[in-house]
């Protein structure tokens, strides 16, 4: 049962990272009205979300090990 819960969590994290990764590439077309500084801020926001997802995915094995021992 724990495997299924962790799988759903991992799928959610990967999906959120993928959505933000796609948004990085679409910023110039979707937000043509923004100047360079505003576009850069928006791009960094999406990049930070992707990095956060990568960190969470790296932590997931340790969460699995800790919950397994209890």
Rosetta constraint file for C-alpha pairs under 8 A:
AtomPair CA 1 CA 5 HARMONIC 6.57 0.50
AtomPair CA 2 CA 6 HARMONIC 6.18 0.50
AtomPair CA 3 CA 7 HARMONIC 6.00 0.50
AtomPair CA 4 CA 8 HARMONIC 6.21 0.50
AtomPair CA 5 CA 9 HARMONIC 6.32 0.50
AtomPair CA 6 CA 10 HARMONIC 6.04 0.50
AtomPair CA 6 CA 60 HARMONIC 7.97 0.50
AtomPair CA 6 CA 64 HARMONIC 7.72 0.50
AtomPair CA 7 CA 11 HARMONIC 6.04 0.50
AtomPair CA 8 CA 12 HARMONIC 6.16 0.50
AtomPair CA 9 CA 13 HARMONIC 6.25 0.50
AtomPair CA 10 CA 14 HARMONIC 6.12 0.50
AtomPair CA 10 CA 57 HARMONIC 6.93 0.50
AtomPair CA 10 CA 60 HARMONIC 7.89 0.50
AtomPair CA 11 CA 15 HARMONIC 6.01 0.50
AtomPair CA 12 CA 16 HARMONIC 6.14 0.50
AtomPair CA 13 CA 17 HARMONIC 6.18 0.50
AtomPair CA 13 CA 53 HARMONIC 5.98 0.50
AtomPair CA 13 CA 56 HARMONIC 7.75 0.50
AtomPair CA 13 CA 57 HARMONIC 7.39 0.50
AtomPair CA 14 CA 18 HARMONIC 6.06 0.50
AtomPair CA 14 CA 53 HARMONIC 7.15 0.50
AtomPair CA 15 CA 19 HARMONIC 6.21 0.50
AtomPair CA 16 CA 20 HARMONIC 6.33 0.50
AtomPair CA 16 CA 50 HARMONIC 7.97 0.50
AtomPair CA 16 CA 53 HARMONIC 7.65 0.50
AtomPair CA 17 CA 21 HARMONIC 6.00 0.50
AtomPair CA 17 CA 49 HARMONIC 6.93 0.50
AtomPair CA 17 CA 50 HARMONIC 4.94 0.50
AtomPair CA 17 CA 53 HARMONIC 5.90 0.50
AtomPair CA 17 CA 54 HARMONIC 7.95 0.50
AtomPair CA 18 CA 22 HARMONIC 6.14 0.50
AtomPair CA 18 CA 50 HARMONIC 7.83 0.50
AtomPair CA 19 CA 23 HARMONIC 6.28 0.50
AtomPair CA 20 CA 24 HARMONIC 6.41 0.50
AtomPair CA 20 CA 46 HARMONIC 5.44 0.50
AtomPair CA 20 CA 47 HARMONIC 7.46 0.50
AtomPair CA 20 CA 49 HARMONIC 6.97 0.50
AtomPair CA 20 CA 50 HARMONIC 6.45 0.50
AtomPair CA 21 CA 25 HARMONIC 7.07 0.50
AtomPair CA 21 CA 46 HARMONIC 7.02 0.50
AtomPair CA 21 CA 47 HARMONIC 7.33 0.50
AtomPair CA 21 CA 50 HARMONIC 6.66 0.50
AtomPair CA 22 CA 26 HARMONIC 6.51 0.50
AtomPair CA 23 CA 27 HARMONIC 5.99 0.50
AtomPair CA 23 CA 46 HARMONIC 7.20 0.50
AtomPair CA 24 CA 43 HARMONIC 5.79 0.50
AtomPair CA 24 CA 46 HARMONIC 6.34 0.50
AtomPair CA 24 CA 47 HARMONIC 7.34 0.50
AtomPair CA 26 CA 30 HARMONIC 5.88 0.50
AtomPair CA 27 CA 31 HARMONIC 5.54 0.50
AtomPair CA 27 CA 32 HARMONIC 7.77 0.50
AtomPair CA 27 CA 39 HARMONIC 7.15 0.50
AtomPair CA 27 CA 42 HARMONIC 7.88 0.50
AtomPair CA 27 CA 43 HARMONIC 7.18 0.50
AtomPair CA 28 CA 32 HARMONIC 5.64 0.50
AtomPair CA 28 CA 39 HARMONIC 7.58 0.50
AtomPair CA 31 CA 39 HARMONIC 7.60 0.50
AtomPair CA 34 CA 38 HARMONIC 5.81 0.50
AtomPair CA 34 CA 39 HARMONIC 5.89 0.50
AtomPair CA 35 CA 39 HARMONIC 6.12 0.50
AtomPair CA 36 CA 40 HARMONIC 6.02 0.50
AtomPair CA 37 CA 41 HARMONIC 6.25 0.50
AtomPair CA 38 CA 42 HARMONIC 6.25 0.50
AtomPair CA 39 CA 43 HARMONIC 6.04 0.50
AtomPair CA 40 CA 44 HARMONIC 6.09 0.50
AtomPair CA 41 CA 45 HARMONIC 6.24 0.50
AtomPair CA 42 CA 46 HARMONIC 6.52 0.50
AtomPair CA 43 CA 47 HARMONIC 6.20 0.50
AtomPair CA 44 CA 48 HARMONIC 5.96 0.50
AtomPair CA 45 CA 49 HARMONIC 6.39 0.50
AtomPair CA 46 CA 50 HARMONIC 6.37 0.50
AtomPair CA 47 CA 51 HARMONIC 6.23 0.50
AtomPair CA 48 CA 52 HARMONIC 6.09 0.50
AtomPair CA 49 CA 53 HARMONIC 6.25 0.50
AtomPair CA 50 CA 54 HARMONIC 6.32 0.50
AtomPair CA 51 CA 55 HARMONIC 6.27 0.50
AtomPair CA 52 CA 56 HARMONIC 6.18 0.50
AtomPair CA 53 CA 57 HARMONIC 6.13 0.50
AtomPair CA 54 CA 58 HARMONIC 6.20 0.50
AtomPair CA 55 CA 59 HARMONIC 6.30 0.50
AtomPair CA 56 CA 60 HARMONIC 6.27 0.50
AtomPair CA 57 CA 61 HARMONIC 7.91 0.50
AtomPair CA 59 CA 63 HARMONIC 6.48 0.50
AtomPair CA 60 CA 64 HARMONIC 6.25 0.50
AtomPair CA 61 CA 65 HARMONIC 6.24 0.50
AtomPair CA 62 CA 66 HARMONIC 6.06 0.50
AtomPair CA 63 CA 67 HARMONIC 6.12 0.50
AtomPair CA 64 CA 68 HARMONIC 6.03 0.50
AtomPair CA 65 CA 69 HARMONIC 6.36 0.50
AtomPair CA 66 CA 70 HARMONIC 6.78 0.50
